[in-house]
């Protein structure tokens, strides 16, 4: 069914049209040429080639591609001549010499001035062509060029085009028109279940779509009722499918796509006006009146023309949707008096220009917006501009950059508005978000903005001091950013502290700036109370770090005292085994209170820093505190939480460390005196260390500094040996007789070989000479069942007391064995025949024993329950040549005295002619001393017993 209204009323206007018939005569084989008309061969050929969309094979009536095909277009390529053209391709009745049908074309062109003056549309052009010469079926043409045609042009009513728009769908037609404005090429496809519209209907549809664009766009618009496979540059065609870069727009279907840029704003404005007017006809009529030629990509001019229906309202609406045109805004601002723009509307328009001046779609748009902005910017517009920052969510990340550019514009204008820069800076810093955006982001970029104003413009930012004083969040963020650059403005800091004093007075409360004054050393610590500190720390979660850095920058350590409670929260929170303390805290403490060589921190600062890093397991700064350990202990006691067993244990463990020194014991003794509850933690830590394989090393004299420590520790399971070891150490220190020392050793080791720790304890006593060895060996084994070689000698032989003592005993034992052999020989052979021979025999030196071979290290027996573990269990053994308390035993102990004459020592051996007694062996193959006859009481080697 036709979509053309049955009854139409036309208002005729006439236009002059150049024309041409291009084709060939029936029965000829020559190519196409101009057969008739007023157009030159060249112009007709160029126009036809640019307008051809397919090569017809047959008429194919009843199908979408049925002839005739009609094309509408304007200027071609870069031709300076603007014109409107209609090309009609149909079929004549004849055939050419090859028998193929002939498809001639009728070309009509009208210059643009005549076409726009007559309101020529594609529908009216198509209807006017009915007055042109009939070309189909003609067999003869004029030999000479024909004159141009004067054609009556019926003006198509806006209602007819609007009616067509409504029937095909306003949203669909408006979307296609906006895409054309966006520079897209489209192919209108037809539904297979509906009869294809006629050629005239298609012309009306094409015309209706383009009627939603300003009339001036027809200088570049083009359309065709059908397009096949031939390449072309037409903007809007009917076709079976889209090709190349075309978008497909199904008739009566969904919109093809969403336009971009200002074309999208144009589409939104079309929809808004359609809803406002309630009819399409007013829009079509208004757009038809915009006959000024428009370039292909003149979206802003098209939008301008559309918005002139309701200029101010339209511009404001487009600005509010961020789709406005700076040219239109400039036009409205220039007409603000006539349009009656109020202050709020003026602020909106200026804000839009401010955004486009720093972030336009092109450099030209930015320049134009900047020029208009500087002409119309007023102080009253600043609040609107600042408030808009909160609404530009998608541009929050760029807000600082935009504002800096605005400040740059206000500061560097040739004719700046007085006070505009200061007003803008103060308004931005004072602006508070409405809660829809993260406040922290605002504080950060406000701080950055203030730093930029100070650095780039070198401007006086004193006007920002009240804002900073009232906003700890912005102030602390500003300090943090300034420290990050390495150049905090101390002049501004001092001014801020003074401003705070003037604002609140000396007795003011809850001022973060007062806390800052104490951190940088401008105010005494006692001038700041907890409310001031809380105000500083409440600024953000990392304010403690900013305070530490600021204190370090100014060379003070007051942050450790002022911010102690927050620092302790940070340090005592678990952060993982790899780094139990936040690295930022560790880094700042190492700078504030160094612990390296040459450092001399204050005792109180060292105590606080070590306590914050107690999770590291050591108190590194304590070693640097030489003269004021009492203050160190007092500060540590004050800073320690009252009820925190874990922390108490960590402190004691860190003080003891691996090897406690005098400094640690000084602090531990004072801490226990100040806080009795810590004694339990000290004993627990000592008990754990004493139970280790090297636990005996921890049995130091400093334990006596903890009253009753030995007594209480010895009552614990596995530490019963502590009193005996303590006794042995006292005997060794006092150089006690062998009998007393041996008795104590028997109490520690009543049977079996002595453990390594026991040998290590008596090694200093044995290092002063061989006679002691024999005395202690006998005293150690006194009353021990089994007899045989004394246990001490077995230990010496195994090398467990060191090679030097072993070699010394080996030399003496070899010498004694040789002497006893000679004694036995003398007794067996009877009196010597000559005194000289006897004297010579006894005066001979015994042969020197060969160097004993290097013996392997025997494994000591497992430690007995209730005694310290063997040193061999921990993989090492203390050398017996080293004293238990740090003193070194003599590396070369005194040699034994020269052997006395045998007759003097043993007078009976030379006079009594007793027979030789054989010494039996024990089951282990060791010689036992014979019980009959009983020898005089002596040591293992037969010398006289040394009286105690």
QUIWO-V833263 format. One record per pair of residues at least 24 apart in sequence whose C-alpha atoms are under 8 Angstrom apart, sorted by sequence separation. I is the first residue (numbers start at 0). J is the second residue. If there is no record, write none. Layout:
# QUIWO-V833263
I;J + I;J
This chain:
# QUIWO-V833263
19;43 + 66;90 + 84;108 + 127;151 + 303;327 + 328;352 + 509;533 + 510;534 + 511;535 + 599;623 + 600;624 + 723;747 + 83;108 + 84;109 + 127;152 + 299;324 + 509;534 + 510;535 + 594;619 + 598;623 + 599;624 + 602;627 + 606;631 + 610;635 + 49;75 + 82;108 + 83;109 + 126;152 + 127;153 + 198;224 + 349;375 + 594;620 + 602;628 + 605;631 + 606;632 + 682;708 + 686;712 + 82;109 + 83;110 + 126;153 + 299;326 + 311;338 + 325;352 + 349;376 + 446;473 + 450;477 + 468;495 + 585;612 + 593;620 + 603;630 + 607;634 + 678;705 + 690;717 + 698;725 + 720;747 + 818;845 + 82;110 + 83;111 + 124;152 + 319;347 + 323;351 + 445;473 + 446;474 + 449;477 + 467;495 + 493;521 + 518;546 + 602;630 + 603;631 + 606;634 + 607;635 + 690;718 + 817;845 + 46;75 + 81;110 + 82;111 + 105;134 + 123;152 + 315;344 + 318;347 + 532;561 + 536;565 + 594;623 + 602;631 + 606;635 + 651;680 + 689;718 + 731;760 + 80;110 + 81;111 + 104;134 + 123;153 + 205;235 + 318;348 + 321;351 + 325;355 + 350;380 + 442;472 + 443;473 + 446;476 + 447;477 + 450;480 + 461;491 + 464;494 + 468;498 + 519;549 + 532;562 + 647;677 + 651;681 + 682;712 + 731;761 + 734;764 + 83;114 + 103;134 + 123;154 + 349;380 + 353;384 + 442;473 + 446;477 + 450;481 + 464;495 + 468;499 + 515;546 + 518;549 + 519;550 + 603;634 + 607;638 + 814;845 + 58;90 + 82;114 + 103;135 + 123;155 + 176;208 + 180;212 + 315;347 + 445;477 + 518;550 + 580;612 + 603;635 + 648;680 + 652;684 + 686;718 + 728;760 + 731;763 + 119;152 + 122;155 + 175;208 + 176;209 + 265;298 + 315;348 + 318;351 + 346;379 + 347;380 + 350;383 + 439;472 + 443;476 + 447;480 + 465;498 + 520;553 + 524;557 + 616;649 + 647;680 + 648;681 + 651;684 + 727;760 + 728;761 + 731;764 + 750;783 + 814;847 + 120;154 + 268;302 + 346;380 + 350;384 + 442;476 + 443;477 + 446;480 + 464;498 + 519;553 + 580;614 + 616;650 + 628;662 + 632;666 + 636;670 + 671;705 + 727;761 + 737;771 + 741;775 + 745;779 + 749;783 + 117;152 + 119;154 + 120;155 + 172;207 + 173;208 + 176;211 + 345;380 + 346;381 + 349;384 + 428;463 + 519;554 + 520;555 + 556;591 + 579;614 + 580;615 + 614;649 + 617;652 + 618;653 + 631;666 + 632;667 + 740;775 + 741;776 + 744;779 + 745;780 + 813;848 + 50;86 + 118;154 + 172;208 + 176;212 + 262;298 + 265;301 + 269;305 + 347;383 + 519;555 + 551;587 + 555;591 + 556;592 + 579;615 + 613;649 + 616;652 + 617;653 + 618;654 + 633;669 + 648;684 + 668;704 + 738;774 + 742;778 + 117;154 + 167;204 + 261;298 + 265;302 + 268;305 + 342;379 + 343;380 + 346;383 + 347;384 + 350;387 + 425;462 + 429;466 + 518;555 + 524;561 + 554;591 + 613;650 + 616;653 + 617;654 + 628;665 + 629;666 + 632;669 + 633;670 + 636;673 + 664;701 + 668;705 + 737;774 + 738;775 + 741;778 + 742;779 + 753;790 + 810;847 + 173;211 + 261;299 + 264;302 + 268;306 + 342;380 + 346;384 + 378;416 + 385;423 + 425;463 + 428;466 + 518;556 + 615;653 + 628;666 + 632;670 + 636;674 + 737;775 + 740;778 + 741;779 + 752;790 + 753;791 + 762;800 + 766;804 + 769;807 + 810;848 + 904;942 + 47;86 + 85;124 + 172;211 + 325;364 + 329;368 + 373;412 + 377;416 + 424;463 + 518;557 + 544;583 + 548;587 + 551;590 + 617;656 + 740;779 + 741;780 + 751;790 + 752;791 + 769;808 + 85;125 + 163;203 + 164;204 + 265;305 + 343;383 + 376;416 + 378;418 + 471;511 + 517;557 + 518;558 + 544;584 + 547;587 + 551;591 + 571;611 + 610;650 + 613;653 + 616;656 + 622;662 + 629;669 + 633;673 + 664;704 + 738;778 + 163;204 + 261;302 + 326;367 + 378;419 + 381;422 + 385;426 + 421;462 + 425;466 + 471;512 + 570;611 + 621;662 + 737;778 + 738;779 + 752;793 + 753;794 + 758;799 + 759;800 + 325;367 + 326;368 + 329;371 + 373;415 + 377;419 + 381;423 + 385;427 + 468;510 + 570;612 + 621;663 + 752;794 + 758;800 + 57;100 + 91;134 + 92;135 + 93;136 + 160;203 + 164;207 + 325;368 + 332;375 + 358;401 + 389;432 + 468;511 + 518;561 + 91;135 + 92;136 + 163;207 + 164;208 + 357;401 + 378;422 + 382;426 + 386;430 + 389;433 + 392;436 + 468;512 + 567;611 + 755;799 + 90;135 + 91;136 + 268;313 + 381;426 + 385;430 + 399;444 + 403;448 + 559;604 + 566;611 + 806;851 + 89;135 + 91;137 + 160;206 + 161;207 + 398;444 + 399;445 + 402;448 + 410;456 + 55;102 + 160;207 + 354;401 + 357;404 + 389;436 + 187;235 + 189;237 + 357;405 + 399;447 + 403;451 + 556;604 + 559;607 + 184;233 + 185;234 + 186;235 + 187;236 + 188;237 + 189;238 + 268;317 + 399;448 + 403;452 + 407;456 + 559;608 + 71;121 + 160;210 + 184;234 + 185;235 + 186;236 + 187;237 + 188;238 + 189;239 + 183;234 + 184;235 + 185;236 + 186;237 + 187;238 + 188;239 + 186;238 + 187;239 + 188;240 + 353;405 + 187;240 + 264;317 + 186;240 + 179;234 + 186;241 + 185;241 + 186;242 + 798;854 + 797;854 + 799;856 + 264;322 + 797;855 + 798;856 + 47;106 + 186;245 + 188;247 + 190;249 + 263;322 + 264;323 + 797;856 + 841;900 + 184;244 + 185;245 + 186;246 + 187;247 + 188;248 + 189;249 + 190;250 + 475;535 + 797;857 + 841;901 + 184;245 + 185;246 + 186;247 + 187;248 + 188;249 + 189;250 + 261;322 + 695;756 + 183;245 + 184;246 + 185;247 + 186;248 + 187;249 + 188;250 + 260;322 + 261;323 + 43;106 + 183;246 + 185;248 + 187;250 + 261;324 + 471;534 + 475;538 + 471;535 + 475;539 + 472;537 + 473;538 + 471;537 + 472;538 + 479;545 + 482;548 + 26;93 + 28;95 + 471;538 + 472;539 + 475;542 + 478;545 + 482;549 + 25;93 + 26;94 + 27;95 + 28;96 + 25;94 + 26;95 + 27;96 + 28;97 + 25;95 + 26;96 + 475;545 + 24;95 + 25;96 + 26;97 + 211;282 + 478;549 + 23;95 + 26;98 + 211;283 + 214;286 + 175;248 + 210;283 + 213;286 + 214;287 + 212;286 + 213;287 + 214;288 + 215;289 + 218;292 + 211;286 + 213;288 + 214;289 + 215;290 + 217;292 + 218;293 + 219;294 + 25;101 + 210;286 + 213;289 + 214;290 + 215;291 + 216;292 + 218;294 + 219;295 + 122;199 + 125;202 + 181;258 + 210;287 + 213;290 + 214;291 + 215;292 + 216;293 + 801;878 + 23;101 + 178;256 + 181;259 + 214;292 + 215;293 + 216;294 + 800;878 + 801;879 + 22;101 + 175;254 + 178;257 + 181;260 + 216;295 + 800;879 + 801;880 + 830;909 + 22;102 + 23;103 + 122;202 + 171;251 + 174;254 + 175;255 + 178;258 + 800;880 + 22;103 + 121;202 + 122;203 + 171;252 + 174;255 + 177;258 + 181;262 + 21;103 + 22;104 + 121;203 + 171;253 + 174;256 + 180;262 + 826;908 + 20;103 + 21;104 + 167;250 + 168;251 + 171;254 + 174;257 + 826;909 + 829;912 + 20;104 + 21;105 + 121;205 + 122;206 + 167;251 + 170;254 + 174;258 + 178;262 + 825;909 + 20;105 + 21;106 + 121;206 + 177;262 + 19;105 + 20;106 + 120;206 + 177;263 + 822;908 + 826;912 + 18;105 + 19;106 + 826;913 + 827;914 + 18;106 + 19;107 + 177;265 + 213;301 + 826;914 + 827;915 + 18;107 + 177;266 + 212;301 + 826;915 + 17;107 + 18;108 + 16;107 + 17;108 + 213;304 + 16;108 + 17;109 + 174;266 + 213;305 + 823;915 + 16;109 + 173;266 + 15;109 + 16;110 + 14;109 + 173;269 + 173;270 + 15;113 + 14;113 + 115;214 + 14;114 + 170;270 + 14;117 + 13;117 + 755;859 + 12;117 + 35;140 + 754;859 + 34;140 + 35;141 + 754;860 + 34;141 + 35;142 + 37;144 + 111;218 + 35;143 + 36;144 + 37;145 + 752;860 + 754;862 + 35;144 + 36;145 + 37;146 + 35;145 + 36;146 + 37;147 + 36;147 + 756;867 + 756;868 + 25;138 + 182;295 + 756;869 + 20;134 + 24;138 + 165;279 + 182;296 + 754;868 + 755;869 + 756;870 + 766;880 + 24;139 + 164;279 + 180;295 + 181;296 + 754;869 + 755;870 + 180;296 + 755;871 + 763;879 + 162;279 + 180;297 + 181;298 + 762;879 + 763;880 + 161;279 + 162;280 + 180;298 + 759;877 + 762;880 + 763;881 + 161;280 + 747;866 + 759;878 + 762;881 + 763;882 + 160;280 + 759;879 + 762;882 + 763;883 + 755;876 + 758;879 + 767;888 + 158;280 + 161;283 + 760;882 + 766;888 + 767;889 + 157;280 + 160;283 + 760;883 + 766;889 + 157;281 + 759;883 + 768;892 + 769;893 + 763;888 + 767;892 + 768;893 + 769;894 + 770;895 + 815;940 + 157;283 + 766;892 + 767;893 + 768;894 + 769;895 + 157;284 + 768;895 + 812;940 + 17;146 + 18;147 + 69;198 + 17;147 + 18;148 + 68;198 + 16;147 + 17;148 + 67;198 + 15;147 + 16;148 + 63;195 + 15;148 + 16;149 + 62;195 + 63;196 + 15;149 + 16;150 + 787;921 + 14;149 + 15;150 + 83;218 + 13;149 + 14;150 + 82;218 + 13;150 + 14;151 + 81;218 + 788;925 + 13;151 + 14;152 + 787;925 + 12;151 + 13;152 + 787;926 + 11;151 + 12;152 + 787;927 + 11;152 + 12;153 + 786;927 + 10;152 + 11;153 + 12;154 + 10;153 + 11;154 + 9;153 + 10;154 + 73;217 + 74;218 + 9;154 + 72;217 + 73;218 + 74;219 + 720;865 + 9;155 + 73;219 + 719;865 + 720;866 + 9;156 + 72;219 + 73;220 + 717;864 + 718;865 + 719;866 + 720;867 + 8;156 + 72;220 + 73;221 + 717;865 + 718;866 + 72;221 + 716;865 + 717;866 + 718;867 + 71;221 + 72;222 + 717;867 + 70;221 + 71;222 + 70;222 + 71;223 + 70;223 + 69;223 + 70;224 + 4;159 + 68;223 + 69;224 + 68;224 + 69;225 + 68;225 + 2;163 + 64;225 + 72;233 + 777;938 + 63;225 + 777;939 + 774;938 + 773;938 + 773;939 + 118;287 + 774;944 + 52;223 + 774;945 + 695;867 + 52;225 + 53;226 + 54;227 + 694;867 + 52;226 + 53;227 + 694;868 + 52;227 + 53;228 + 54;229 + 115;290 + 692;867 + 693;868 + 52;228 + 53;229 + 692;868 + 693;869 + 52;229 + 690;867 + 691;868 + 692;869 + 693;870 + 51;229 + 52;230 + 689;867 + 690;868 + 692;870 + 52;231 + 51;231 + 692;872 + 693;873 + 50;231 + 692;873 + 49;231 + 49;232 + 50;233 + 699;884 + 1;196 + 0;196 + 1;197 + 3;199 + 3;200 + 2;200 + 1;200 + 3;203 + 738;947 + 737;947 + 736;947
